[in-house]
Amino acid sequence: MTGITCKRIYRFGQEYGEFKVRVRRMLGEYLGPPNPVVVFNDADRSIAFLTERLVPAASTKRPLVMLLFSNPHPLSIRQGMFLSPNRRNRENPFWSAMKEAGWLEIAEEKPTPERLANICLKASYKGPFTLAFYCYYAFPTDSPRDIRMIFGEKYFSERIEPEASGEFRQSVEQSYASAVVTFNKEIFNLVSGHQIRRYVDDLKKGRLIQGQIKGIVRDIPVFLTYPTGWRYDTNYMQLRKASLDEIRIAISSKVDTPDTEGNPSETHQRIRRTRP
């Protein structure tokens, strides 16, 4: 377990047995050794689980940007770092896209997840920002939609969602983040005062999708880009890089208007000219 992993507990009433069955069915492979991600306590009808959050301990002169994800993936928790390699040991394209877009340059070639966590905690990488990694929902699943499937709409809406909303707003204010970048449309709509429906086509056209974090005192912009594992285009890496370029430039220029429409950059224009 690394310094970014912590334990949380959900306590239940009569519904405990039903939730336990669903967790076993959907997360069974993560319940055993060496590092069980979820542990049941039948005596007090509770489920303890590991979650992850990375706020750099080092102080830098760079502005802090919060990278906002939906919820932890249990495989990444086991490996000790956000967006760890998949079961085939294939690197998540998030890291190469961030590097290509000038956000995050790490001197080491393919560091282990544990080493990568340490680098990010110390902010010992090149880039214009200090990066915090944050999950909106704490409970780990293979897919964000699995949380509702496990706990049902009632427990989700009465406990999980309000808790996630309150903790996020508290965290984003206390961290003094200059901006938030999310990779999930549903999460963007939960935290932004400006709601969107379709967005991938807009991103491909080079438009900047932006809003303002709602429910807090400070004006903090939030941006939406492609999902971390998005590969659904021949030029997916160029498109992802171009979107991150747009966001990096907007944050660096202190763009804080909630307008979601932006002009295509030269990078996007070049991509469109080379598309088959």
Backbone as CSV, one residue per row, in Angstrom:
resi,resn,N_x,N_y,N_z,CA_x,CA_y,CA_z,C_x,C_y,C_z
1,MET,0.845,-1.187,0.000,0.000,0.000,0.000,0.885,1.244,0.000
2,THR,0.562,2.208,-0.845,1.345,3.424,-0.941,0.691,4.536,-0.133
3,GLY,1.362,5.703,-0.122,0.862,6.831,0.637,-0.378,7.465,0.071
4,ILE,-0.865,6.999,-1.080,-2.072,7.589,-1.666,-3.313,6.756,-1.358
5,THR,-3.139,5.619,-0.714,-4.247,4.705,-0.457,-4.713,4.820,0.990
6,CYS,-6.023,4.830,1.181,-6.563,4.891,2.538,-7.808,4.009,2.633
7,LYS,-8.213,3.709,3.863,-9.360,2.818,4.090,-10.600,3.623,4.435
8,ARG,-11.724,3.218,3.885,-13.026,3.799,4.193,-13.976,2.683,4.608
9,ILE,-15.061,3.045,5.295,-16.034,2.051,5.757,-17.450,2.537,5.464
10,TYR,-18.261,1.653,4.890,-19.692,1.879,4.750,-20.403,0.951,5.742
11,ARG,-21.343,1.506,6.500,-22.105,0.703,7.456,-23.560,0.599,6.989
12,PHE,-24.154,-0.558,7.223,-25.484,-0.829,6.682,-26.413,-1.393,7.748
13,GLY,-27.665,-1.523,7.351,-28.670,-2.173,8.175,-29.008,-3.528,7.579
14,GLN,-30.323,-3.769,7.392,-30.777,-5.057,6.884,-30.287,-5.342,5.461
15,GLU,-29.937,-4.294,4.703,-29.524,-4.489,3.318,-28.099,-5.023,3.182
16,TYR,-27.383,-5.164,4.301,-25.976,-5.581,4.256,-25.778,-6.881,3.470
17,GLY,-26.589,-7.894,3.771,-26.422,-9.190,3.118,-26.562,-9.111,1.606
18,GLU,-27.535,-8.322,1.142,-27.747,-8.169,-0.296,-26.559,-7.455,-0.944
19,PHE,-26.057,-6.413,-0.285,-24.913,-5.687,-0.825,-23.669,-6.572,-0.862
20,LYS,-23.505,-7.386,0.159,-22.350,-8.280,0.217,-22.345,-9.253,-0.955
21,VAL,-23.505,-9.794,-1.271,-23.617,-10.715,-2.400,-23.222,-10.019,-3.705
22,ARG,-23.698,-8.793,-3.903,-23.396,-8.064,-5.127,-21.911,-7.719,-5.231
23,VAL,-21.319,-7.325,-4.105,-19.884,-7.020,-4.116,-19.091,-8.266,-4.473
24,ARG,-19.439,-9.389,-3.881,-18.737,-10.636,-4.191,-18.854,-10.987,-5.671
25,ARG,-20.039,-10.787,-6.220,-20.258,-11.127,-7.619,-19.467,-10.219,-8.559
26,MET,-19.375,-8.937,-8.240,-18.784,-7.980,-9.170,-17.313,-7.696,-8.896
27,LEU,-16.859,-7.941,-7.662,-15.475,-7.627,-7.314,-14.750,-8.824,-6.703
28,GLY,-15.231,-10.014,-6.994,-14.698,-11.212,-6.364,-13.202,-11.376,-6.476
29,GLU,-12.631,-11.043,-7.619,-11.193,-11.259,-7.822,-10.329,-10.326,-6.980
30,TYR,-10.937,-9.281,-6.410,-10.170,-8.313,-5.625,-10.366,-8.486,-4.126
31,LEU,-11.035,-9.558,-3.705,-11.355,-9.737,-2.292,-10.299,-10.527,-1.530
32,GLY,-9.451,-11.266,-2.242,-8.475,-12.119,-1.582,-7.093,-11.504,-1.513
33,PRO,-6.123,-12.285,-1.007,-4.754,-11.807,-0.915,-4.159,-11.607,-2.324
34,PRO,-3.077,-10.831,-2.454,-2.261,-10.316,-1.340,-2.815,-9.043,-0.696
35,ASN,-3.539,-8.253,-1.428,-4.060,-6.997,-0.897,-5.559,-6.910,-1.167
36,PRO,-6.383,-7.410,-0.257,-7.836,-7.332,-0.486,-8.299,-5.879,-0.554
37,VAL,-9.030,-5.554,-1.599,-9.505,-4.187,-1.795,-10.765,-3.933,-0.982
38,VAL,-11.552,-4.997,-0.744,-12.791,-4.897,0.030,-12.803,-6.002,1.086
39,VAL,-13.226,-5.637,2.314,-13.287,-6.598,3.417,-14.650,-6.478,4.093
40,PHE,-15.295,-7.615,4.355,-16.610,-7.629,4.994,-16.485,-7.843,6.504
41,ASN,-17.367,-7.200,7.247,-17.463,-7.424,8.690,-18.918,-7.755,9.004
42,ASP,-19.198,-9.037,9.127,-20.576,-9.463,9.352,-21.093,-9.030,10.721
43,ALA,-20.185,-8.910,11.693,-20.603,-8.589,13.057,-21.285,-7.230,13.147
44,ASP,-20.718,-6.223,12.469,-21.338,-4.897,12.528,-21.922,-4.457,11.186
45,ARG,-22.075,-5.425,10.285,-22.700,-5.168,8.992,-22.036,-3.994,8.271
46,SER,-20.748,-4.113,8.088,-20.010,-3.050,7.418,-19.131,-3.622,6.315
47,ILE,-18.795,-2.757,5.369,-17.878,-3.100,4.285,-16.754,-2.078,4.308
48,ALA,-15.538,-2.553,4.564,-14.356,-1.688,4.514,-13.718,-1.837,3.144
49,PHE,-13.222,-0.743,2.618,-12.623,-0.800,1.281,-11.481,0.204,1.183
50,LEU,-10.602,-0.044,0.229,-9.488,0.859,-0.040,-9.874,1.829,-1.148
51,THR,-9.476,3.044,-0.996,-9.681,4.052,-2.026,-8.367,4.801,-2.227
52,GLU,-8.338,5.752,-3.162,-7.083,6.450,-3.431,-7.323,7.938,-3.670
53,ARG,-6.339,8.720,-3.242,-6.356,10.171,-3.437,-4.906,10.648,-3.347
54,LEU,-4.497,11.478,-4.288,-3.115,11.939,-4.310,-3.081,13.468,-4.348
55,VAL,-2.692,14.049,-3.237,-2.460,15.490,-3.158,-0.980,15.669,-2.848
56,PRO,-0.220,16.298,-3.735,1.234,16.397,-3.540,1.590,16.984,-2.177
57,ALA,2.549,16.328,-1.518,3.014,16.810,-0.219,4.030,17.930,-0.398
58,ALA,4.664,17.967,-1.558,5.682,18.982,-1.805,5.040,20.315,-2.170
59,SER,5.683,21.394,-1.773,5.221,22.735,-2.115,5.994,23.226,-3.337
60,THR,5.269,23.669,-4.355,5.909,24.174,-5.561,5.327,25.542,-5.894
61,LYS,5.989,26.237,-6.795,5.505,27.542,-7.239,4.517,27.411,-8.398
62,ARG,4.319,26.202,-8.868,3.401,25.974,-9.975,1.957,25.958,-9.482
63,PRO,1.014,26.448,-10.282,-0.397,26.375,-9.873,-0.856,24.924,-9.772
64,LEU,-1.755,24.679,-8.833,-2.277,23.331,-8.622,-3.500,23.101,-9.508
65,VAL,-3.495,22.003,-10.231,-4.636,21.590,-11.037,-5.093,20.229,-10.541
66,MET,-6.384,20.107,-10.264,-6.945,18.839,-9.818,-7.422,18.034,-11.011
67,LEU,-6.917,16.812,-11.143,-7.388,15.868,-12.155,-8.480,15.030,-11.501
68,LEU,-9.691,15.160,-12.012,-10.866,14.569,-11.367,-11.353,13.349,-12.141
69,PHE,-11.327,12.202,-11.482,-11.752,10.942,-12.083,-13.061,10.482,-11.433
70,SER,-13.694,9.488,-12.013,-14.986,9.029,-11.500,-14.836,8.292,-10.177
71,ASN,-14.117,7.174,-10.179,-13.880,6.396,-8.965,-12.656,5.511,-9.171
72,PRO,-12.069,4.993,-8.115,-10.859,4.185,-8.267,-11.137,2.865,-8.989
73,HIS,-10.148,2.409,-9.718,-10.217,1.061,-10.279,-9.498,0.125,-9.314
74,PRO,-10.108,-0.992,-8.940,-9.482,-1.872,-7.943,-8.111,-2.401,-8.358
75,LEU,-7.880,-2.564,-9.656,-6.570,-3.040,-10.109,-5.497,-1.982,-9.852
76,SER,-5.847,-0.720,-10.047,-4.898,0.352,-9.756,-4.614,0.458,-8.265
77,ILE,-5.649,0.261,-7.445,-5.441,0.295,-6.000,-4.471,-0.798,-5.580
78,ARG,-4.628,-1.972,-6.140,-3.729,-3.066,-5.798,-2.288,-2.769,-6.204
79,GLN,-2.125,-2.041,-7.303,-0.771,-1.739,-7.773,-0.192,-0.488,-7.117
80,GLY,-1.054,0.335,-6.496,-0.545,1.440,-5.716,-0.517,2.787,-6.381
81,MET,-1.198,2.939,-7.548,-1.184,4.234,-8.211,-2.348,4.346,-9.183
82,PHE,-2.889,5.547,-9.308,-3.914,5.831,-10.304,-3.449,5.363,-11.687
83,LEU,-4.383,4.842,-12.465,-4.145,4.550,-13.880,-2.921,3.666,-14.090
84,SER,-2.848,2.618,-13.279,-1.757,1.648,-13.400,-1.963,0.772,-14.634
85,PRO,-0.939,0.014,-15.048,-1.093,-0.866,-16.213,-2.249,-1.848,-16.045
86,ASN,-2.834,-2.257,-17.177,-3.954,-3.191,-17.129,-3.464,-4.618,-16.903
87,ARG,-4.362,-5.574,-17.005,-4.009,-6.970,-16.705,-2.964,-7.527,-17.656
88,ARG,-2.840,-6.947,-18.838,-1.807,-7.367,-19.796,-0.549,-6.517,-19.662
89,ASN,-0.469,-5.761,-18.598,0.661,-4.875,-18.309,0.826,-3.786,-19.369
90,ARG,-0.279,-3.405,-19.967,-0.265,-2.337,-20.972,-0.482,-0.991,-20.286
91,GLU,0.362,-0.036,-20.590,0.277,1.276,-19.958,-0.990,2.004,-20.375
92,ASN,-1.627,2.675,-19.425,-2.796,3.492,-19.748,-2.365,4.655,-20.639
93,PRO,-3.089,4.910,-21.730,-2.695,5.997,-22.638,-2.740,7.384,-22.005
94,PHE,-3.332,7.490,-20.828,-3.338,8.763,-20.102,-1.933,9.332,-19.969
95,TRP,-0.974,8.477,-19.598,0.370,8.964,-19.297,1.086,9.492,-20.530
96,SER,0.973,8.789,-21.630,1.636,9.265,-22.853,0.959,10.518,-23.388
97,ALA,-0.379,10.599,-23.264,-1.084,11.791,-23.732,-0.692,13.007,-22.906
98,MET,-0.591,12.847,-21.605,-0.194,13.957,-20.741,1.232,14.409,-21.037
99,LYS,2.092,13.466,-21.312,3.477,13.813,-21.646,3.550,14.550,-22.973
100,GLU,2.865,14.018,-23.990,2.898,14.634,-25.313,2.312,16.042,-25.302
101,ALA,1.340,16.289,-24.428,0.686,17.596,-24.358,1.416,18.573,-23.435
102,GLY,2.556,18.155,-22.894,3.350,19.057,-22.081,2.873,19.251,-20.658
103,TRP,2.069,18.324,-20.161,1.552,18.434,-18.800,2.481,17.797,-17.772
104,LEU,3.097,16.701,-18.162,3.751,15.850,-17.167,4.899,15.094,-17.834
105,GLU,6.110,15.466,-17.507,7.277,14.786,-18.064,8.083,14.182,-16.926
106,ILE,8.175,12.862,-16.948,8.885,12.123,-15.899,10.189,11.604,-16.465
107,ALA,11.265,11.834,-15.735,12.593,11.477,-16.233,12.761,9.967,-16.381
108,GLU,12.192,9.207,-15.470,12.354,7.753,-15.510,11.529,7.137,-16.625
109,GLU,12.050,6.096,-17.234,11.350,5.378,-18.288,10.514,4.259,-17.678
110,LYS,9.194,4.359,-17.782,8.255,3.368,-17.279,8.506,3.013,-15.809
111,PRO,8.354,3.976,-14.897,8.507,3.667,-13.468,7.405,2.729,-12.997
112,THR,7.682,1.979,-11.955,6.657,1.111,-11.376,5.531,1.979,-10.810
113,PRO,4.331,1.420,-10.633,3.250,2.217,-10.042,3.617,2.826,-8.700
114,GLU,4.298,2.063,-7.854,4.689,2.585,-6.547,5.670,3.745,-6.696
115,ARG,6.606,3.606,-7.609,7.574,4.677,-7.842,6.884,5.903,-8.446
116,LEU,5.942,5.671,-9.346,5.203,6.774,-9.962,4.405,7.546,-8.913
117,ALA,3.804,6.829,-7.975,3.068,7.486,-6.893,3.991,8.388,-6.089
118,ASN,5.187,7.909,-5.813,6.148,8.697,-5.045,6.584,9.942,-5.812
119,ILE,6.790,9.801,-7.113,7.168,10.940,-7.951,6.071,11.994,-7.935
120,CYS,4.825,11.552,-8.056,3.708,12.498,-8.094,3.449,13.130,-6.734
121,LEU,3.668,12.384,-5.661,3.526,12.953,-4.327,4.540,14.060,-4.090
122,LYS,5.725,13.891,-4.635,6.780,14.894,-4.476,6.740,15.952,-5.573
123,ALA,5.846,15.757,-6.553,5.755,16.656,-7.708,7.109,16.813,-8.382
124,SER,7.864,15.729,-8.431,9.208,15.769,-9.011,9.152,15.393,-10.485
125,TYR,8.409,16.184,-11.240,8.286,16.019,-12.678,8.281,17.398,-13.315
126,LYS,8.561,17.434,-14.600,8.521,18.700,-15.325,7.114,18.940,-15.841
127,GLY,6.687,20.186,-15.836,5.360,20.526,-16.319,4.938,21.869,-15.770
128,PRO,3.916,22.481,-16.362,3.492,23.817,-15.930,2.690,23.832,-14.631
129,PHE,2.178,22.644,-14.208,1.299,22.591,-13.050,1.765,21.543,-12.047
130,THR,1.336,21.724,-10.803,1.375,20.655,-9.819,0.030,19.948,-9.895
131,LEU,0.041,18.628,-9.946,-1.174,17.870,-10.207,-1.647,17.089,-8.993
132,ALA,-2.924,17.264,-8.660,-3.579,16.448,-7.643,-4.489,15.451,-8.362
133,PHE,-4.537,14.227,-7.892,-5.366,13.173,-8.471,-6.494,12.868,-7.475
134,TYR,-7.739,12.958,-7.968,-8.877,12.859,-7.059,-9.996,12.060,-7.719
135,CYS,-10.621,11.166,-6.944,-11.784,10.416,-7.415,-13.043,10.987,-6.779
136,TYR,-14.048,11.250,-7.591,-15.300,11.813,-7.070,-15.981,10.822,-6.135
137,TYR,-16.128,9.572,-6.577,-16.680,8.524,-5.723,-15.532,7.710,-5.142
138,ALA,-15.651,7.342,-3.879,-14.554,6.655,-3.200,-14.532,5.158,-3.473
139,PHE,-15.699,4.545,-3.703,-15.762,3.081,-3.780,-15.166,2.577,-5.094
140,PRO,-14.288,1.562,-5.030,-13.614,1.061,-6.231,-14.443,0.026,-6.989
141,THR,-14.553,0.205,-8.296,-15.226,-0.760,-9.167,-14.558,-0.734,-10.537
142,ASP,-14.855,-1.749,-11.343,-14.333,-1.778,-12.714,-14.913,-0.653,-13.553
143,SER,-16.182,-0.292,-13.294,-16.863,0.765,-14.028,-17.648,1.615,-13.041
144,PRO,-17.715,2.936,-13.252,-18.467,3.795,-12.321,-19.923,3.381,-12.150
145,ARG,-20.549,2.882,-13.215,-21.963,2.510,-13.122,-22.185,1.323,-12.181
146,ASP,-21.116,0.573,-11.880,-21.244,-0.579,-10.989,-21.595,-0.172,-9.564
147,ILE,-21.271,1.062,-9.174,-21.566,1.498,-7.801,-23.070,1.471,-7.553
148,ARG,-23.840,2.008,-8.492,-25.303,1.989,-8.354,-25.839,0.561,-8.393
149,MET,-25.248,-0.277,-9.236,-25.704,-1.655,-9.355,-25.478,-2.426,-8.063
150,ILE,-24.398,-2.114,-7.357,-24.096,-2.812,-6.110,-24.989,-2.323,-4.968
151,PHE,-25.077,-1.016,-4.796,-25.722,-0.461,-3.608,-27.166,-0.011,-3.817
152,GLY,-27.610,0.000,-5.051,-28.981,0.388,-5.306,-29.173,1.894,-5.285
153,GLU,-30.263,2.343,-5.879,-30.500,3.772,-6.036,-30.713,4.479,-4.701
154,LYS,-31.374,3.824,-3.754,-31.686,4.479,-2.480,-30.423,4.792,-1.689
155,TYR,-29.569,3.800,-1.459,-28.342,4.029,-0.694,-27.405,4.966,-1.458
156,PHE,-27.384,4.823,-2.772,-26.525,5.690,-3.577,-26.936,7.152,-3.435
157,SER,-28.225,7.423,-3.577,-28.691,8.809,-3.561,-28.725,9.413,-2.161
158,GLU,-28.907,8.562,-1.136,-28.997,9.080,0.229,-27.660,9.145,0.950
159,ARG,-26.714,8.312,0.561,-25.423,8.282,1.272,-24.240,8.585,0.357
160,ILE,-24.112,7.839,-0.730,-22.883,7.915,-1.520,-22.772,9.238,-2.271
161,GLU,-23.823,9.643,-2.977,-23.759,10.870,-3.771,-23.601,12.122,-2.897
162,PRO,-24.414,12.317,-1.841,-24.214,13.506,-0.997,-22.831,13.558,-0.355
163,GLU,-22.329,12.409,0.072,-21.003,12.358,0.674,-19.940,12.739,-0.348
164,ALA,-20.068,12.226,-1.564,-19.094,12.529,-2.616,-19.119,14.012,-2.965
165,SER,-20.312,14.571,-3.078,-20.455,15.981,-3.423,-19.833,16.889,-2.365
166,GLY,-20.126,16.622,-1.106,-19.591,17.445,-0.031,-18.085,17.351,0.085
167,GLU,-17.557,16.131,-0.023,-16.111,15.946,0.098,-15.373,16.589,-1.070
168,PHE,-15.947,16.492,-2.263,-15.291,17.112,-3.411,-15.189,18.623,-3.239
169,ARG,-16.288,19.269,-2.897,-16.279,20.727,-2.764,-15.351,21.189,-1.650
170,GLN,-15.315,20.444,-0.573,-14.396,20.771,0.503,-12.950,20.603,0.050
171,SER,-12.681,19.535,-0.666,-11.318,19.257,-1.106,-10.830,20.268,-2.130
172,VAL,-11.691,20.635,-3.075,-11.252,21.548,-4.125,-10.997,22.942,-3.556
173,GLU,-11.738,23.322,-2.529,-11.499,24.623,-1.900,-10.259,24.591,-1.021
174,GLN,-10.101,23.545,-0.241,-8.961,23.470,0.674,-7.642,23.273,-0.067
175,SER,-7.701,22.692,-1.253,-6.473,22.456,-2.018,-5.981,23.708,-2.731
176,TYR,-6.796,24.744,-2.783,-6.474,25.970,-3.529,-6.192,25.673,-4.997
177,ALA,-6.956,24.764,-5.552,-6.786,24.417,-6.965,-7.109,25.610,-7.850
178,SER,-6.306,25.799,-8.881,-6.564,26.856,-9.857,-7.579,26.419,-10.902
179,ALA,-7.676,25.101,-11.112,-8.599,24.567,-12.110,-8.796,23.084,-11.843
180,VAL,-9.860,22.539,-12.427,-10.163,21.111,-12.352,-10.307,20.592,-13.772
181,VAL,-9.736,19.421,-14.035,-9.880,18.767,-15.335,-10.475,17.388,-15.094
182,THR,-11.585,17.081,-15.770,-12.201,15.772,-15.608,-12.251,15.036,-16.941
183,PHE,-12.360,13.718,-16.839,-12.285,12.849,-17.998,-13.592,12.068,-18.184
184,ASN,-14.641,12.541,-17.546,-15.910,11.825,-17.536,-17.049,12.834,-17.633
185,LYS,-17.925,12.673,-18.618,-19.002,13.638,-18.834,-19.959,13.697,-17.653
186,GLU,-20.300,12.545,-17.069,-21.242,12.538,-15.952,-20.664,13.285,-14.750
187,ILE,-19.388,13.114,-14.504,-18.754,13.824,-13.396,-18.701,15.322,-13.684
188,PHE,-18.400,15.686,-14.922,-18.413,17.099,-15.299,-19.771,17.716,-14.992
189,ASN,-20.841,17.040,-15.367,-22.189,17.575,-15.146,-22.561,17.638,-13.664
190,LEU,-21.955,16.792,-12.841,-22.224,16.826,-11.409,-21.564,18.021,-10.727
191,VAL,-20.376,18.415,-11.211,-19.627,19.465,-10.503,-19.712,20.819,-11.176
192,SER,-20.156,20.872,-12.432,-20.154,22.117,-13.194,-21.531,22.777,-13.186
193,GLY,-21.512,24.104,-13.200,-22.762,24.838,-13.329,-23.303,24.829,-14.733
194,HIS,-22.500,24.410,-15.703,-22.915,24.338,-17.106,-23.014,22.872,-17.518
195,GLN,-24.182,22.422,-17.907,-24.426,21.031,-18.265,-24.217,20.803,-19.764
196,ILE,-23.723,19.617,-20.110,-23.528,19.270,-21.515,-24.193,17.925,-21.798
197,ARG,-24.444,17.660,-23.076,-25.008,16.379,-23.493,-23.982,15.593,-24.305
198,ARG,-23.704,16.045,-25.511,-22.698,15.373,-26.333,-21.425,16.215,-26.336
199,TYR,-20.308,15.533,-26.377,-19.074,16.307,-26.279,-17.917,15.800,-27.137
200,VAL,-17.877,14.534,-27.491,-16.735,14.003,-28.232,-16.585,14.689,-29.584
201,ASP,-17.701,14.877,-30.296,-17.620,15.568,-31.586,-17.113,16.995,-31.413
202,ASP,-17.540,17.663,-30.329,-17.056,19.012,-30.070,-15.555,19.017,-29.799
203,LEU,-15.084,18.037,-29.041,-13.649,17.947,-28.783,-12.871,17.711,-30.070
204,LYS,-13.421,16.874,-30.936,-12.742,16.600,-32.202,-12.647,17.849,-33.078
205,LYS,-13.611,18.744,-32.917,-13.601,19.993,-33.677,-12.717,21.054,-33.023
206,GLY,-12.099,20.706,-31.916,-11.194,21.633,-31.266,-11.847,22.587,-30.305
207,ARG,-13.072,22.306,-29.877,-13.761,23.212,-28.966,-13.369,22.932,-27.520
208,LEU,-13.276,23.990,-26.760,-12.935,23.899,-25.348,-14.225,23.747,-24.550
209,ILE,-14.348,22.650,-23.828,-15.538,22.414,-23.010,-15.204,22.801,-21.582
210,GLN,-15.866,23.827,-21.097,-15.503,24.454,-19.831,-16.738,24.904,-19.066
211,GLY,-16.640,24.854,-17.758,-17.673,25.381,-16.883,-17.035,25.942,-15.640
212,GLN,-17.851,26.176,-14.620,-17.365,26.632,-13.326,-17.834,25.659,-12.254
213,ILE,-16.966,25.365,-11.299,-17.362,24.507,-10.190,-18.501,25.182,-9.432
214,LYS,-19.589,24.458,-9.248,-20.745,25.040,-8.565,-20.704,24.737,-7.069
215,GLY,-21.382,25.589,-6.310,-21.553,25.339,-4.889,-20.378,25.722,-4.014
216,ILE,-19.426,26.512,-4.553,-18.301,26.965,-3.734,-18.149,28.474,-3.883
217,VAL,-17.369,29.069,-2.986,-17.210,30.516,-2.983,-16.299,30.984,-4.106
218,ARG,-15.179,30.305,-4.293,-14.208,30.727,-5.308,-14.672,30.378,-6.716
219,ASP,-14.196,31.127,-7.698,-14.453,30.816,-9.103,-13.341,29.899,-9.594
220,ILE,-13.690,28.646,-9.814,-12.712,27.660,-10.270,-13.218,27.029,-11.561
221,PRO,-12.481,27.160,-12.656,-12.927,26.561,-13.914,-12.767,25.045,-13.904
222,VAL,-13.672,24.363,-14.582,-13.569,22.922,-14.762,-13.638,22.628,-16.249
223,PHE,-12.764,21.756,-16.717,-12.666,21.418,-18.125,-12.942,19.925,-18.318
224,LEU,-13.490,19.592,-19.471,-13.757,18.191,-19.818,-12.920,17.801,-21.013
225,THR,-12.257,16.641,-20.914,-11.510,16.094,-22.041,-11.901,14.632,-22.235
226,TYR,-11.237,13.948,-23.145,-11.572,12.551,-23.460,-11.360,11.639,-22.243
227,PRO,-12.113,10.542,-22.148,-11.879,9.557,-21.084,-10.445,9.030,-21.126
228,THR,-9.955,8.577,-19.990,-8.547,8.176,-19.896,-8.190,7.018,-20.819
229,GLY,-9.150,6.139,-21.098,-8.857,4.993,-21.963,-9.385,5.135,-23.377
230,TRP,-9.751,6.358,-23.791,-10.397,6.570,-25.095,-9.426,6.315,-26.240
231,ARG,-9.840,5.415,-27.167,-9.015,5.082,-28.340,-9.868,4.965,-29.604
232,TYR,-11.055,5.571,-29.620,-12.023,5.293,-30.674,-11.895,6.224,-31.876
233,ASP,-10.683,6.390,-32.362,-10.433,7.165,-33.567,-9.034,6.812,-34.054
234,THR,-8.860,6.830,-35.367,-7.543,6.522,-35.932,-6.481,7.446,-35.365
235,ASN,-6.847,8.705,-35.175,-5.901,9.701,-34.661,-6.144,9.997,-33.180
236,TYR,-6.474,8.962,-32.412,-6.895,9.193,-31.033,-5.832,9.900,-30.198
237,MET,-4.566,9.548,-30.381,-3.543,10.174,-29.552,-3.350,11.641,-29.897
238,GLN,-3.399,11.972,-31.194,-3.288,13.384,-31.592,-4.472,14.190,-31.078
239,LEU,-5.669,13.582,-31.133,-6.859,14.283,-30.648,-6.801,14.504,-29.143
240,ARG,-6.370,13.511,-28.428,-6.259,13.649,-26.978,-5.225,14.704,-26.611
241,LYS,-4.092,14.667,-27.308,-3.054,15.666,-27.067,-3.577,17.066,-27.365
242,ALA,-4.295,17.223,-28.484,-4.801,18.540,-28.874,-5.776,19.090,-27.827
243,SER,-6.647,18.226,-27.295,-7.591,18.661,-26.266,-6.860,19.112,-25.008
244,LEU,-5.870,18.336,-24.585,-5.093,18.703,-23.407,-4.282,19.968,-23.659
245,ASP,-3.822,20.154,-24.888,-3.134,21.399,-25.257,-4.049,22.593,-25.019
246,GLU,-5.291,22.477,-25.509,-6.256,23.562,-25.368,-6.474,23.907,-23.889
247,ILE,-6.628,22.882,-23.079,-6.894,23.101,-21.659,-5.675,23.708,-20.972
248,ARG,-4.497,23.181,-21.290,-3.277,23.722,-20.685,-3.119,25.202,-21.004
249,ILE,-3.354,25.566,-22.255,-3.232,26.970,-22.662,-4.277,27.826,-21.952
250,ALA,-5.510,27.293,-21.845,-6.580,28.051,-21.182,-6.258,28.306,-19.717
251,ILE,-5.773,27.288,-19.024,-5.435,27.463,-17.607,-4.251,28.411,-17.457
252,SER,-3.246,28.224,-18.294,-2.059,29.074,-18.213,-2.391,30.531,-18.499
253,SER,-3.396,30.748,-19.332,-3.814,32.115,-19.673,-4.859,32.658,-18.714
254,LYS,-5.206,31.836,-17.683,-6.193,32.232,-16.677,-7.559,32.517,-17.303
255,VAL,-7.959,31.653,-18.236,-9.290,31.746,-18.823,-10.279,31.186,-17.821
256,ASP,-11.266,31.982,-17.416,-12.183,31.517,-16.384,-13.652,31.756,-16.724
257,THR,-13.953,31.993,-17.994,-15.351,32.164,-18.366,-16.014,30.811,-18.514
258,PRO,-17.326,30.703,-18.213,-18.014,29.417,-18.279,-18.442,29.006,-19.680
259,ASP,-18.068,29.780,-20.686,-18.466,29.471,-22.055,-17.849,28.150,-22.499
260,THR,-18.640,27.245,-23.051,-18.121,25.952,-23.492,-17.695,25.968,-24.955
261,GLU,-17.847,27.076,-25.637,-17.472,27.142,-27.040,-16.107,27.798,-27.178
262,GLY,-15.215,27.175,-27.944,-13.893,27.738,-28.175,-13.504,27.558,-29.615
263,ASN,-12.584,28.346,-30.080,-12.128,28.228,-31.460,-11.107,27.116,-31.586
264,PRO,-11.135,26.357,-32.667,-10.163,25.289,-32.852,-8.743,25.841,-32.892
265,SER,-7.834,25.091,-32.267,-6.434,25.493,-32.299,-5.802,25.051,-33.612
266,GLU,-4.623,25.546,-33.855,-3.881,25.118,-35.041,-3.594,23.626,-34.985
267,THR,-3.406,23.107,-33.754,-3.177,21.666,-33.612,-4.356,20.880,-34.149
268,HIS,-5.590,21.271,-33.784,-6.777,20.574,-34.272,-6.926,20.762,-35.775
269,GLN,-6.582,21.913,-36.293,-6.705,22.141,-37.726,-5.776,21.219,-38.496
270,ARG,-4.571,21.007,-37.933,-3.635,20.096,-38.600,-4.171,18.681,-38.592
271,ILE,-4.786,18.266,-37.453,-5.344,16.913,-37.371,-6.445,16.730,-38.409
272,ARG,-7.340,17.715,-38.525,-8.447,17.606,-39.470,-7.936,17.513,-40.908
273,ARG,-6.823,18.223,-41.182,-6.306,18.177,-42.550,-5.682,16.824,-42.873
274,THR,-5.232,16.070,-41.827,-4.583,14.805,-42.082,-5.520,13.621,-41.918
275,ARG,-6.764,13.874,-41.503,-7.706,12.762,-41.315,-8.090,12.164,-42.658
276,PRO,-8.225,10.832,-42.745,-8.579,10.178,-44.004,-10.020,10.490,-44.410
